[in-house]
Structures are given as structure tokens and as C-alpha cells.
Amino acid sequence: MSNKTAVIGFLGTTLDNGFNDKRWQRWRPTVSLGLHDELLVDELHILYTKRDKRLFKIIVDDVAQVSPNTTVIGHHVALISPWDFADVYAELYDFAAGFDFQDSTDYLLHLTTGTHVAQICWFLLVEAGFIPADLIQTSPCPRPDQADPQGRYQVIDLDVSRYDGLRERFEAEKQQHWQTLQANLVTQNAAYQKLISDIEKVATRSTAPILLMGATGAGKSQLAGQIYALKKAKVSSTQGKNTLEQFVEVNCATLRGDTAMSVLFGHVKGAFTGAATSRDGLLKSADGGLLFLDEIGELGLDEQAMLLTALEEQRFYPLGSDTPISVSFQLMAGTNKDLRQAVANGEFRADLFARLNTWTFFLPSLKDRLEDLPANIDYELARLGSEQQQQYRFTPEARQMYESFAMSQDATWQGNFRDLTASMIRLTTLAESKVIRNDDVQAEIERLTHLWELPDRLNGSNSLSKKSATLDSETIEQGSHNILIKYLDEETLATIDPFDAVQLAYVIEVCISHKNQAAAGRYLYANSRDKLKNPNDSDRLRKYLMKFGLRFDELK
């Protein structure tokens, strides 16, 4: 059985116009689609505005006369200005996103009607894969002295390279009109909307430090980038020029020892072994701009002290230098730790926390915003589709299956929105014909369930659950074996005592759940460390792992 044919296009307010019988004596692009014997149109989708409702009804009746088997379906659009590129593109994008494209239908996009802006936007949506259609162009008879209502048509393949500049222009216009954090916000959660509203006010009215606290994957880095963009746009609009310098971002969990000092504060030549040249450091690079220190809770105490000085005195000394460098930047920090507890544990300076605590915002996890899942699924589909120039979609049954699981108690979303993003990447990559079906979703549910098994036992990516579980010895032995088999050879695995196996498996889980060896050591030796004169948790853990031929950095 052959596919149906559907044509989508605007109502031609000029070329399709006509209310008396003389209209049949001239070519009208929309009506002409039903006059070709070799072009059988099963569905004709016409976009029109309220003011053209009368003309639309005339066209419906006329198409019914020339092509009785064609079903005409109207779609009301609200265009503020048909010549405004951003407005037209946004309206047509929303139409395409909400249209139920069927695999059993071949689609043609009618380019003849509509403004030139609308025609270009149609083309961009087809070329980007948001509309799975070929292009069709109708035209009148070439001889003006002949009345030919039928005219001609052709399916065309335009040169996409000619529109690269136009696409860049649209992206620039879209960025220019991005004014608020809410514009990029995908949420129906009232508490989160209020939180973002408060952050927006702070971002545009204050230069004091901002601290974003929340679990890994809650969106701290993305929000920091959006705050910078908002501040930059605000400065540009109020001062007539852009005086906010660049956005500098660093993940503090990647900084160690002298490297941490050097990356943040810079160094002079010869400051330490291997310092063959001088380095400016990120604080100097952020001068006049915004510095975002993600995972600031991982900074060492020495680095914390120097950062506090830089914040309060607006100057600091690079490593090995006797000459201070003056800087002025706004600090934004992110952490998945509770810094209040870190202060109590002596892991974070109380004075630095007090300095950061002017504006502290707690970002909710995905589990606390389950009502936002459908919108974020749509957002990820659109984002991935734009990147890949494809249009991805679920079948209705597959979408219901995925959402039901995603919003159930079985979905722990340990990695929050990072888990969701990764899940959507897998689904769109493995889907055949860009359509996500039941089998794809079922496989992804099994994959997510397996991935979350370990984090469930650990109750999160950064802290272990202190709740006990009642397990029989066989379950414990099997669980330990499943972990150790990944890291130990067969000979070692065969000789290790059951007691050591359980203990080692637990230690490995702790190591995997912490970002570095020192943090894992602090957790494992939390009760005994105070009894030692010179506690070195990291070294104790290193030596324990060496007994089994293991290293911390090999367990990730």
C-alpha cells in the first residue's frame, strides 16, 4: 500500500484571493495543487490568520470541487508581523514541533505562498530536519495571454550553502532578544520559578558573590553561564557598550597541589620545579568579568585563604612573586557539598563561606521537579535535533512508557539532568528512522535501571547511605563478587577470603563514589583518624588498595 501525500503551506492572501466567479479564470497556487492528475494530494494543510478566515473557507470549497478526495485541514497561526524573521521562525517552529508527522505519509512543503521571510523559514526548518518533507513550488503558465488555472509545479532541491549566512543571522537575532533567565527556563515548578526570579534580580542588581548549591547534574554550570549572558546583556543595554569581560570557568575538583595555586593565581618563572615560563592564572583572566568556581568545596585550605584575600582586598600574589596583582571580578561558585557541614568538619574555611554566603541558592534535583520532565524531554529532543539537523520523536506509546518510568519511584535520577541528557542521547542515537519506539524505550529503561543499581546502594554520588539493609549471606557474597571481578584477576579472586572480599568491595564502592582519594579516605577513616598523631587518610587508603594490586585512579 502506497503512502499518502500531504501538502503543507500558507494561504496565499494575494495570489489565492478572489471571491467572485472570475477567480476560476486565473491561476491560484493553493487551488492549483488539486488540478494535476499526476499529483494526488490526500491532505492539504493550510496555515492562515484570523483575518483571512473568509478566504480560507472559499479555498476549502474550491479545492473540494476540483479534488473531492483531498481533505483540507486549517491551522490558525498568530503572526505579529509576517516580515519579522524571529517572529515567523518561532511561530513555524512551534507549528512543526506540535505537528503529528506520520511515517505512512509523504509530505511536501509548498513554498510559493507566504512572504519571502516565511518561505526562507520554511526552508530552514526542512533543511534542519524539523519538518520531514520535500519542497514543492507552483507557478502560473509562462504565457500571460493564456488563462491556465492549473499552472505548473516542481519538487525542488535548493542549495543549502546559500542559507548559512541567514542561519547565522537568525542565531544572532535570537541571542540579541534573549533578555531573562525565564526565557531559557523549562519548568512548571512554582518554587523553582520563584528561585530563578530571585537569582535574576540578584544577577542584574548585585556584584556580590553568588553560591549555587545542589546535587551533581542539577544544572549549576548551565545556570552560571546563563547568569553571565544576562549580566552581559544588561550591561550592554544600560551603558550602551559591553563592559563586562569574559566568563572564566574552572572545576576545582581537577586542581591539585601547586597546580591548583598556579591555575588560579598564576606563577612567575622558576616559582617551582617545572615552571619554565610565567603564567597569569584564572583570577587575572577574569579581571573585569565573572569567575565561576565549580565544586569549590574541593579547593584546598591554602587556596581558600588566597581566594578570600583576593575577594576582600582585590589583589593577590602569584606563586613566587613579591608583586601583587590587582583584580576586580564577580565570583560565582557551585558545589554539590553542604558547605555548612564542610565548615563544621574543618574542610572549608568559615570566613570564606561567610564571604560566599551573601547570596546562596539551593538548586532542586530532578526528583524534586518531576512535573518538568515532559518539557525537558521535549527540550532535549529539540536540542539534539538542532545539533544533528534531524527531527527526533517518540511514538505516543513509547513516550507514555518512558514518562511513566521516568516519573516513577524506580527512576532515581542519581545524576539529575545529566542522566536525562545522556538517556536522550542514547535514545536518539539508537532509534531507527529518527522515531523512538517501544523497544528502544524498554532497552533504555533496563539500561538506566542497571546504571542506577550502584548509586542506589550508595545513596548518591558523593555520600554513602548510613541506612543498613537486611541481606542474606548469599546476596552479599554475590554482590561483592560482581564488584571485585571487574578489578581483580582470577588468581587473586580465587584466593581472597570472604571477609576481605566484602570489605574490599565496600572500599571500592566508596572510592568510586568520591572524587579523589583524600575524600574517600576521610570517609573510610572518619572515626579512627582523630586517634592518630599524624593522620593521612589518603596514604592509608593507598596502602590498603596496594595490598590487592589496586590504585584509586584505576577504579573510576
Helices and strands as residue ranges (DSSP letters): E 4-10, G 21-25, H 29-32, E 43-48, G 50-52, H 53-66, E 71-76, H 85-98, E 105-110, H 116-127, E 133-139, E 152-156, G 160-163, H 164-176, G 181-184, H 190-205, E 210-213, H 220-239, E 247-251, G 252-254, H 257-265, H 282-285, E 290-294, G 296-298, H 301-313, E 315-316, E 325-326, E 330-335, H 339-344, H 350-356, E 359-362, G 366-372, H 373-388, E 393-394, H 396-406, H 417-430, G 432-434, E 435-436, H 438-451, H 453-458, H 473-484, H 490-495, H 498-513, H 517-524, G 529-531, H 537-546, G 552-554
